């Protein structure tokens, strides 16, 4: 396994990477579903803590595989088998998510996570064998750092459940520090265009899962012969929000901004919020539907907030990571203003979901209009 070139032409996602993403979305769906259940029951603390824990494990394992594959993917038999082991770990993690939320039982989730990460260690050791000098030391540094942190996660299982939330931030810091320490002298040869494509594809999958979750929620309510008058505005608002989320994310290419680890690490780490908020929108729409049919034990404002808060967070974070790099003048204010207005829609109660969708659609329309006035093609807004 030898490093790939950063300037390699026609570098695109492989079928194995796409399969990897589709399997990982099972874990995303589990986290979103459990978030919706906990929010609908009014267990805000359990909902947020469980979702943050579960989604970090999903996102971090996905991200590490993605950057490694961008730099070293050789698509031979050992590489494929090791990747399939990582997928197996993701499915084990997904199976443990309900226990994580309901019983604060982290055993199965940690087991799945450790399986994923140790399989990644095998990949890095193979990369070390095919590298020389500083690149070999970097690969070995990754392998050693991952093993050390996984040992820490296993030790966490020996702690009382009440102590896990206090120890968890330390584990997160340790995980995030591994790439920075390993690449302090030499940078892995990741491919900017390939990385941007991979993140875009996973964003698409998460948004698709969000639409699916909302559709299932509406269908379940309709099958229960509930009034469509309450569900249609939620469905319309949710679709508008998801459509706008897609449009805004893919308005302009980002790979030219990813020139070094300094830009790329901040951009890549920031996608924890992008992916997490996109998944949470779907969970929020489920909560809004359940409240509309009288099944959620929370107020109308709280049910609407389950959609508007992640929606606003998504709009602002995408602006921060993507859009602001190409905007000038008044166009810089469109997405931050839209995020603030979506958040204010929370105060409207039940109509707030539809209002949030209309605000997001208006933000897209404003961006397209401003882009057209600048004299550039109208197919994109940057």
VMD Tcl script that draws the C-alpha trace (Angstrom):
set ca {
  {0.00 0.00 0.00}
  {1.71 3.18 -1.21}
  {0.54 6.81 -1.02}
  {-1.56 8.19 -3.86}
  {-0.75 11.49 -5.55}
  {-2.55 14.64 -4.38}
  {-2.74 15.88 -7.98}
  {-4.11 12.62 -9.36}
  {-6.55 13.29 -12.20}
  {-10.14 12.03 -12.18}
  {-9.98 10.99 -8.51}
  {-13.54 10.05 -7.56}
  {-15.38 7.99 -4.97}
  {-15.20 4.21 -5.44}
  {-18.08 1.71 -5.19}
  {-16.60 0.45 -1.90}
  {-16.67 3.97 -0.45}
  {-20.29 4.40 -1.53}
  {-21.18 1.05 0.05}
  {-19.37 2.15 3.20}
  {-21.49 5.31 3.36}
  {-24.76 3.46 2.83}
  {-23.97 1.04 5.65}
  {-22.97 3.85 7.97}
  {-26.29 5.59 7.40}
  {-27.93 2.70 9.28}
  {-26.21 3.98 12.40}
  {-27.23 7.56 11.54}
  {-30.85 6.43 11.22}
  {-30.71 4.69 14.60}
  {-29.29 7.78 16.29}
  {-31.92 9.99 14.67}
  {-34.77 7.69 15.62}
  {-33.70 7.47 19.25}
  {-33.27 11.24 19.34}
  {-36.83 11.68 18.10}
  {-38.23 9.26 20.70}
  {-36.41 10.94 23.58}
  {-37.40 14.45 22.46}
  {-41.05 13.47 22.00}
  {-41.10 12.17 25.57}
  {-39.61 15.39 26.89}
  {-36.29 13.85 27.91}
  {-34.11 16.64 26.56}
  {-30.97 15.79 28.54}
  {-31.06 12.12 27.55}
  {-31.79 13.06 23.94}
  {-28.91 15.50 23.57}
  {-26.35 13.46 25.50}
  {-27.18 10.23 23.68}
  {-27.19 11.86 20.25}
  {-23.91 13.70 20.82}
  {-22.21 10.50 22.00}
  {-23.58 8.25 19.26}
  {-23.11 10.70 16.43}
  {-19.53 11.48 17.39}
  {-18.65 7.79 17.16}
  {-20.35 7.48 13.76}
  {-18.86 10.68 12.34}
  {-15.33 10.19 13.61}
  {-15.01 6.61 12.34}
  {-16.46 7.65 8.97}
  {-14.18 10.66 8.72}
  {-11.00 8.74 9.54}
  {-11.76 6.11 6.91}
  {-12.57 8.80 4.35}
  {-9.30 10.71 4.76}
  {-7.27 7.51 4.85}
  {-8.92 6.22 1.68}
  {-8.28 9.52 -0.05}
  {-4.55 9.13 0.63}
  {-3.92 5.37 0.40}
  {-6.82 3.48 -1.20}
  {-5.29 0.58 -3.15}
  {-8.49 -1.50 -3.52}
  {-6.74 -4.83 -3.06}
  {-8.22 -7.79 -1.18}
  {-6.77 -6.94 2.29}
  {-7.98 -3.35 1.92}
  {-11.49 -4.47 0.99}
  {-11.67 -7.03 3.82}
  {-10.47 -4.50 6.39}
  {-13.06 -1.99 5.15}
  {-15.80 -4.61 5.47}
  {-14.69 -5.19 9.07}
  {-15.13 -1.45 9.68}
  {-18.63 -1.68 8.24}
  {-19.35 -4.59 10.60}
  {-18.23 -2.41 13.50}
  {-20.61 0.32 12.34}
  {-23.51 -2.16 12.37}
  {-22.57 -3.31 15.87}
  {-22.50 0.33 16.95}
  {-25.92 0.89 15.39}
  {-27.34 -2.11 17.26}
  {-26.14 -0.63 20.55}
  {-27.56 2.87 20.06}
  {-31.04 2.11 21.48}
  {-29.41 0.75 24.68}
  {-27.24 3.83 24.88}
  {-30.32 6.07 24.92}
  {-32.70 4.02 27.08}
  {-30.37 2.37 29.61}
  {-27.15 4.39 29.27}
  {-25.54 1.04 28.40}
  {-22.46 1.85 26.31}
  {-21.08 -1.69 26.02}
  {-22.30 -2.64 22.53}
  {-21.70 0.82 21.09}
  {-18.14 0.94 22.42}
  {-17.50 -2.57 21.11}
  {-18.63 -1.59 17.62}
  {-16.60 1.61 17.75}
  {-13.44 -0.21 18.85}
  {-13.89 -2.76 16.03}
  {-14.04 0.09 13.51}
  {-11.03 1.88 14.91}
  {-8.81 -1.19 15.30}
  {-9.53 -2.11 11.69}
  {-8.29 1.37 10.83}
  {-5.09 0.58 12.74}
  {-4.48 -2.33 10.37}
  {-4.85 0.06 7.44}
  {-2.32 2.49 8.90}
  {0.18 -0.29 9.59}
  {-0.09 -1.36 5.95}
  {0.46 2.25 4.92}
  {3.57 2.39 7.13}
  {5.00 -0.65 5.34}
  {4.60 1.07 1.98}
  {6.05 4.41 3.10}
  {9.46 5.72 4.03}
  {10.97 8.30 6.35}
  {8.61 10.87 7.85}
  {5.60 9.36 6.06}
  {6.26 6.01 7.74}
  {6.58 7.66 11.16}
  {3.29 9.48 10.52}
  {1.47 6.24 9.70}
  {2.90 4.53 12.77}
  {1.93 7.54 14.86}
  {-1.66 7.18 13.68}
  {-1.68 3.47 14.53}
  {-0.19 3.99 17.99}
  {-2.47 6.92 18.79}
  {-5.62 5.06 17.78}
  {-4.69 1.98 19.82}
  {-3.98 4.10 22.88}
  {-7.30 5.94 22.67}
  {-9.26 2.71 22.10}
  {-7.74 1.30 25.28}
  {-9.09 4.37 27.02}
  {-12.60 3.78 25.66}
  {-12.55 0.19 26.91}
  {-11.56 1.42 30.37}
  {-14.52 3.81 30.28}
  {-16.81 0.76 30.38}
  {-15.52 0.05 33.87}
  {-16.73 3.43 35.15}
  {-20.20 4.14 36.57}
  {-22.67 5.38 33.99}
  {-22.89 8.74 35.73}
  {-19.17 9.30 35.19}
  {-19.17 8.62 31.44}
  {-20.51 12.04 30.47}
  {-17.65 13.66 32.39}
  {-14.98 11.42 30.86}
  {-16.38 11.56 27.32}
  {-14.97 15.04 26.48}
  {-11.48 13.82 27.39}
  {-11.85 10.91 24.97}
  {-13.07 13.25 22.25}
  {-10.07 15.55 22.72}
  {-7.75 12.54 22.56}
  {-9.38 11.30 19.35}
  {-9.21 14.72 17.70}
  {-5.59 15.12 18.73}
  {-4.37 11.96 16.98}
  {-4.32 13.44 13.43}
  {-2.75 16.70 14.60}
  {0.03 14.87 16.45}
  {0.62 12.26 13.75}
  {0.81 14.84 10.95}
  {2.79 17.48 12.80}
  {5.86 16.95 10.54}
  {4.41 15.59 7.32}
  {0.94 15.76 5.78}
  {-0.86 12.69 4.47}
  {-1.45 12.87 0.69}
  {-5.22 13.33 0.75}
  {-6.86 14.54 -2.46}
  {-8.80 17.85 -2.10}
  {-11.35 17.16 -4.83}
  {-11.92 13.61 -3.63}
  {-12.38 14.74 -0.02}
  {-14.89 17.42 -1.04}
  {-16.82 14.87 -3.09}
  {-16.88 12.33 -0.25}
  {-18.21 14.87 2.23}
  {-20.81 15.98 -0.28}
  {-21.96 12.42 -0.87}
  {-22.37 11.74 2.84}
  {-24.30 15.00 3.20}
  {-26.63 13.76 0.46}
  {-27.14 10.44 2.24}
  {-27.88 12.09 5.58}
  {-30.35 14.52 3.96}
  {-31.96 11.59 2.19}
  {-32.34 9.81 5.53}
  {-33.92 12.97 6.92}
  {-36.52 13.04 4.13}
  {-37.16 9.32 4.63}
  {-37.68 9.72 8.37}
  {-40.13 12.56 7.85}
  {-42.01 10.59 5.18}
  {-42.38 7.55 7.43}
  {-43.61 9.76 10.28}
  {-46.26 11.41 8.09}
  {-47.31 8.07 6.61}
  {-47.71 6.54 10.06}
  {-49.94 9.42 11.10}
  {-52.03 9.18 7.94}
  {-52.45 5.44 8.43}
  {-53.79 6.27 11.86}
  {-56.50 8.41 10.19}
  {-55.19 11.61 11.72}
  {-56.13 15.01 10.27}
  {-54.12 15.94 7.21}
  {-54.66 19.62 7.93}
  {-52.02 19.52 10.65}
  {-49.58 17.29 8.77}
  {-49.42 18.96 5.37}
  {-47.80 22.21 6.62}
  {-45.17 20.17 8.51}
  {-44.47 18.03 5.45}
  {-44.21 21.07 3.15}
  {-42.02 22.99 5.59}
  {-39.78 19.97 6.13}
  {-39.33 19.38 2.41}
  {-38.55 23.03 1.76}
  {-35.97 22.97 4.54}
  {-34.34 19.81 3.17}
  {-34.37 21.11 -0.41}
  {-32.79 24.37 0.71}
  {-30.21 22.44 2.75}
  {-29.17 20.56 -0.39}
  {-29.10 23.67 -2.58}
  {-27.05 25.71 -0.13}
  {-24.47 22.99 0.49}
  {-23.80 22.34 -3.19}
  {-24.05 25.95 -4.35}
  {-20.32 26.22 -5.03}
  {-17.28 23.90 -5.09}
  {-15.12 23.91 -2.00}
  {-12.11 21.79 -2.96}
  {-10.02 24.82 -3.97}
  {-10.23 26.06 -0.37}
  {-8.74 22.82 0.97}
  {-5.09 23.65 0.39}
  {-3.47 22.36 3.58}
  {-4.22 20.63 6.86}
  {-4.88 24.00 8.48}
  {-7.92 24.67 6.30}
  {-8.91 21.05 5.81}
  {-8.92 20.01 9.46}
  {-11.16 22.90 10.50}
  {-13.45 22.24 7.54}
  {-13.57 18.49 8.16}
  {-14.09 18.76 11.91}
  {-16.81 21.35 11.37}
  {-18.84 18.79 9.46}
  {-19.69 17.11 12.73}
  {-22.20 19.94 13.13}
  {-23.28 19.80 9.46}
  {-23.96 16.05 9.49}
  {-25.38 16.05 13.00}
  {-27.78 18.95 12.41}
  {-28.92 17.47 9.07}
  {-29.74 14.19 10.81}
  {-31.41 16.03 13.70}
  {-33.75 17.85 11.29}
  {-35.25 14.50 10.34}
  {-35.66 13.55 13.99}
  {-37.23 16.95 14.64}
  {-39.75 16.45 11.85}
  {-40.76 13.15 13.43}
  {-41.30 14.97 16.73}
  {-43.34 17.70 15.03}
  {-45.57 15.10 13.39}
  {-46.09 13.23 16.67}
  {-47.00 16.48 18.42}
  {-49.47 17.38 15.68}
  {-51.34 14.11 16.22}
  {-51.18 14.31 20.00}
  {-48.55 11.66 20.65}
  {-45.70 13.84 21.89}
  {-45.62 14.93 25.54}
  {-44.10 18.36 24.91}
  {-45.31 21.84 24.04}
  {-45.84 23.13 20.49}
  {-42.85 25.44 20.86}
  {-40.61 22.56 21.97}
  {-41.80 20.39 19.07}
  {-41.09 23.18 16.59}
  {-37.69 23.82 18.17}
  {-36.77 20.21 17.39}
  {-36.82 21.27 13.71}
  {-35.84 24.94 13.79}
  {-32.81 24.68 16.09}
  {-30.94 22.07 13.98}
  {-32.19 23.83 10.84}
  {-30.68 27.14 11.94}
  {-27.50 25.41 13.05}
  {-27.17 23.74 9.64}
  {-27.63 27.00 7.70}
  {-25.11 28.90 9.81}
  {-22.49 26.13 9.80}
  {-22.68 25.61 6.04}
  {-22.21 29.36 5.60}
  {-19.25 29.29 7.97}
  {-17.54 26.34 6.27}
  {-18.56 26.85 2.65}
  {-20.46 29.85 1.45}
  {-18.62 32.73 3.07}
  {-15.44 31.93 1.14}
  {-17.03 33.07 -2.13}
  {-19.53 35.70 -1.03}
  {-19.09 39.44 -1.06}
  {-21.08 42.41 0.21}
  {-24.69 41.92 1.20}
  {-24.62 38.29 0.04}
  {-22.51 37.48 3.11}
  {-25.49 38.23 5.34}
  {-28.09 36.03 3.62}
  {-27.45 32.71 5.36}
  {-26.68 34.10 8.85}
  {-29.88 36.17 8.64}
  {-31.84 33.14 7.43}
  {-30.47 31.07 10.33}
  {-31.61 33.73 12.81}
  {-35.07 33.92 11.24}
  {-35.46 30.14 11.24}
  {-34.63 30.17 14.93}
  {-37.24 32.86 15.54}
  {-39.84 30.67 13.81}
  {-39.71 28.52 16.95}
  {-41.89 31.08 18.73}
  {-44.73 30.51 16.25}
  {-45.45 27.04 17.61}
  {-47.04 24.58 15.15}
  {-46.88 26.93 12.09}
  {-43.18 27.41 12.78}
  {-42.03 24.40 10.73}
  {-43.73 25.70 7.59}
  {-42.42 29.21 8.29}
  {-38.87 27.85 8.68}
  {-39.13 26.06 5.36}
  {-40.33 29.24 3.66}
  {-37.46 31.23 5.19}
  {-34.92 28.68 3.94}
  {-36.47 28.74 0.46}
  {-36.39 32.54 0.49}
  {-32.69 32.43 1.41}
  {-32.01 30.28 -1.64}
  {-34.03 32.63 -3.85}
  {-32.17 35.64 -2.46}
  {-28.83 33.96 -3.06}
  {-29.74 33.08 -6.64}
  {-30.94 36.65 -7.26}
  {-27.78 38.22 -5.86}
  {-25.65 35.79 -7.82}
  {-27.45 36.64 -11.04}
  {-26.95 40.36 -10.44}
  {-23.22 39.76 -10.10}
  {-23.13 38.65 -13.75}
  {-22.14 35.05 -13.04}
  {-24.12 31.98 -14.18}
  {-27.38 31.58 -12.24}
  {-27.06 27.84 -11.71}
  {-25.03 28.32 -8.54}
  {-24.77 30.69 -5.64}
  {-21.37 31.20 -4.11}
}
mol new
graphics top color blue
foreach p $ca { graphics top sphere $p radius 0.5 }
foreach p [lrange $ca 0 end-1] q [lrange $ca 1 end] { graphics top cylinder $p $q radius 0.2 }
display resetview
